[in-house]
């Protein structure tokens, strides 16, 4: 059995994606930007990437 968590609201998703796009230039790659933002909002990098 897999554990299912409550998904993030559409507003949080939109904000996280916007933050990755805005801060991508501050990181060496898109993946490092994703990991940085994911840590700030409390999810995994893979969750944000998807």
C-alpha positions in Angstrom: 0.0 0.0 0.0 1.3 3.4 -0.9 0.9 6.5 1.3 -0.9 9.3 -0.5 -0.5 12.8 0.7 -2.8 15.7 0.2 -1.8 17.5 -3.1 -0.8 21.1 -3.1 -3.4 23.6 -4.0 -3.4 25.0 -7.6 -2.2 28.4 -6.2 0.8 26.9 -4.4 1.7 24.9 -7.6 1.5 28.0 -9.8 3.7 30.0 -7.3 6.3 27.2 -7.1 6.6 26.9 -10.9 6.8 30.7 -11.2 9.5 30.8 -8.5 11.6 28.2 -10.4 11.3 30.1 -13.6 12.2 33.4 -11.9 15.2 32.0 -10.1 16.6 29.7 -12.7 19.3 32.2 -13.7 20.6 32.2 -10.1 21.4 28.4 -10.3 23.7 26.3 -12.4 20.8 24.3 -13.8 17.0 24.0 -13.8 17.3 21.0 -11.5 19.2 22.9 -8.9 16.6 25.7 -9.0 13.8 23.1 -8.6 15.6 21.5 -5.6 16.1 24.9 -4.0 12.5 26.0 -4.4 11.2 22.5 -3.4 13.1 22.8 -0.1 11.5 26.2 0.6 7.9 25.0 0.0 8.3 21.6 1.7 8.2 19.1 -1.1 10.7 16.9 -2.9 12.4 18.0 -6.1 10.7 15.2 -8.0 7.3 16.4 -6.9 8.0 19.9 -8.1 9.6 18.7 -11.3 6.4 16.8 -12.1 
